[in-house]
Amino acid sequence: MLSRVAAYPDLRFKLDAHPAWTSQIVDALVKTHAVDVIDFKGCYGLEVTDEPALLRLYERLIPAFPDALVEDPHPLEPVTALLAGQERRVSYDALIRSAADLATTPLRVRTINVKPTRIGGLRDLFEVYARCAREGRPMYGGGMGELGVGRGQIELLASLFHPDGPNDVAPSAYNEDDPTSELPASPLPPRPDATGFRWASDD
């Protein structure tokens, strides 16, 4: 990450929190001023094997990144207590499969990570977009490993429905371990394609 920020200072990141992050790693990340979202993966039903270590991770990261969204926090009482009064910073992803799910999240929050693949059909997806618009909920988009035309589709949807959100739908070149060519800059130039439904670009 640090080398990419050095080469592309305007890049922003969504990072998956990890208990192995040391204070030195956290300090280095803070200095980049490039972290928009920290994903705790707390809503996937995964077993918590070391709750004290997990709580220390929250205690370290929540104040270290005061402007970052806290995505999918664990529904543990101590975590909820840590986030009391900071619900504006919380977003949900894994729990959102329909518009109805917006009203059933553990914390009453505003921001939603909309993943078209998880939601399914276009009708259901547009119902999520419509409800978020009605309720004034900020949105951003994420992927679930889409490749080819699927990647183009989530890029197009993000550009239409939440272009200013901290979207995690960058062209595939950004996911390479060591990009060898210049990464495409935003906004991506459209390259209309005669077939398919996608944002057609060189990704």
C-alpha positions in Angstrom: 0.0 0.0 0.0 2.7 2.5 1.0 4.5 2.2 -2.4 1.2 2.8 -4.2 0.4 5.9 -2.2 3.9 7.2 -3.0 3.3 6.7 -6.7 -0.4 7.8 -6.7 -0.9 10.2 -3.8 -4.7 10.6 -4.5 -5.4 6.9 -4.0 -7.8 6.0 -1.2 -8.1 2.6 0.5 -10.5 0.2 2.1 -8.5 -2.1 4.4 -9.4 -5.3 6.2 -8.4 -5.0 9.8 -6.1 -7.7 11.1 -5.0 -8.5 14.7 -1.4 -8.8 13.5 -1.2 -5.1 12.8 1.4 -3.6 15.1 1.5 -0.1 16.4 4.2 0.6 13.8 1.9 -0.6 11.0 -1.0 1.4 12.3 1.1 4.6 12.6 2.4 4.1 9.0 -1.2 3.7 7.7 -2.3 6.8 9.6 0.4 8.9 8.1 -0.8 8.2 4.6 -4.2 9.9 5.2 -5.5 7.5 2.6 -7.7 5.1 4.6 -11.4 5.6 4.0 -12.9 2.3 5.3 -11.7 -0.3 7.8 -13.5 -3.6 7.3 -13.7 -5.7 10.5 -15.5 -8.7 8.7 -17.6 -9.0 11.9 -21.0 -9.9 10.3 -20.0 -13.2 8.5 -20.7 -15.4 11.5 -17.1 -16.4 11.9 -16.0 -17.7 15.3 -14.2 -15.2 17.5 -11.3 -17.2 19.1 -9.6 -14.4 21.1 -12.1 -11.8 22.1 -9.7 -9.7 24.2 -7.3 -9.4 21.2 -10.2 -8.5 19.0 -11.3 -5.7 21.4 -7.8 -4.4 21.6 -7.8 -4.1 17.8 -11.0 -2.0 17.9 -9.6 0.1 20.7 -6.5 0.8 18.6 -8.1 1.4 15.3 -11.2 3.4 16.0 -9.4 6.4 17.5 -6.5 6.1 15.1 -8.7 6.6 12.0 -11.3 9.1 13.2 -12.6 9.8 9.7 -12.7 6.3 8.4 -15.9 4.2 8.2 -16.0 1.1 10.4 -17.5 -1.6 8.2 -19.3 -4.7 9.6 -18.3 -4.4 13.2 -18.8 -7.5 15.4 -22.2 -7.6 17.1 -20.4 -8.1 20.5 -21.6 -5.9 23.4 -18.1 -4.5 24.1 -17.7 -3.5 20.5 -21.1 -1.9 20.5 -20.1 0.0 23.6 -16.9 1.2 21.9 -18.9 2.6 19.0 -21.6 4.3 21.1 -22.0 7.8 19.9 -20.1 7.0 16.7 -22.8 5.3 14.7 -22.3 7.9 11.9 -19.0 6.1 11.2 -20.5 2.6 11.0 -21.4 0.9 7.7 -22.8 -2.5 6.9 -22.1 -4.8 4.0 -22.5 -8.5 4.7 -26.0 -8.1 6.2 -27.5 -6.2 3.2 -29.3 -8.5 0.8 -32.4 -6.5 0.3 -34.0 -3.1 1.0 -35.7 -4.6 4.0 -32.4 -5.4 5.6 -31.6 -1.6 5.9 -33.9 -1.5 8.9 -32.6 -4.6 10.7 -28.9 -3.9 11.2 -27.5 -4.3 14.8 -26.7 -0.6 14.9 -29.0 2.0 13.4 -26.6 3.5 10.9 -26.8 5.5 7.7 -24.1 4.3 5.4 -24.4 1.1 3.4 -21.9 -0.8 1.2 -24.1 -2.0 -1.7 -22.8 -5.2 -3.3 -24.9 -6.0 -6.4 -23.8 -9.6 -6.5 -25.0 -10.2 -2.9 -28.3 -8.5 -3.5 -29.0 -10.4 -6.7 -31.4 -9.2 -9.4 -31.7 -5.7 -10.7 -35.2 -5.1 -9.3 -34.0 -5.9 -5.7 -30.8 -3.8 -6.3 -32.8 -0.8 -7.5 -35.1 -1.1 -4.4 -32.0 -0.8 -2.2 -30.8 2.3 -4.2 -34.3 3.8 -4.0 -34.7 3.3 -0.3 -31.2 4.7 0.4 -32.1 7.8 -1.7 -35.4 8.3 0.1 -33.8 8.0 3.6 -30.7 10.1 2.7 -28.3 7.2 3.3 -24.8 7.5 1.8 -23.8 4.5 -0.2 -20.6 3.1 -1.7 -20.0 0.0 -3.7 -17.9 -3.1 -3.4 -17.1 -6.2 -5.4 -17.1 -9.9 -4.6 -14.4 -11.1 -7.0 -16.2 -10.1 -10.2 -14.1 -10.5 -13.3 -14.6 -9.4 -16.9 -18.1 -8.1 -17.7 -19.1 -8.4 -14.0 -16.3 -6.0 -13.0 -17.5 -3.5 -15.6 -21.1 -3.8 -14.3 -20.2 -2.9 -10.7 -18.1 0.0 -11.9 -21.0 1.3 -14.0 -23.5 1.0 -11.1 -21.1 2.8 -8.8 -20.6 5.6 -11.3 -24.4 6.1 -11.6 -25.6 5.6 -8.0 -22.8 6.6 -5.7 -19.9 8.1 -7.7 -18.6 10.1 -4.7 -18.6 7.3 -2.2 -15.5 5.4 -1.1 -16.1 2.8 -3.7 -14.1 -0.4 -3.7 -14.5 -1.2 -7.4 -11.2 -0.1 -9.0 -10.1 -1.6 -12.3 -8.5 -5.0 -12.0 -5.0 -3.6 -12.5 -5.2 -2.1 -9.0 -5.5 -5.6 -7.5 -2.2 -6.8 -9.0 0.6 -7.5 -6.4 3.1 -5.4 -8.4 1.5 -3.4 -11.2 4.0 -3.0 -14.0 2.1 -0.4 -16.0 0.6 3.0 -15.2 -2.7 2.5 -13.3 -5.8 4.1 -14.9 -6.8 7.3 -13.3 -10.3 8.4 -12.3 -12.6 9.3 -14.0 -12.3 6.4 -16.3 -12.9 7.3 -19.9 -16.0 5.4 -21.2 -15.4 2.9 -24.0 -18.9 2.0 -25.2 -19.3 -1.7 -26.1 -22.0 -3.0 -28.5 -22.8 -5.9 -26.2 -23.4 -6.4 -22.5 -24.1 -4.2 -19.6 -21.0 -2.7 -18.1 -18.6 0.2 -17.8 -16.4 -0.6 -20.7 -12.8 0.3 -20.0 -9.4 -1.3 -20.4 -9.6 -3.4 -17.2 
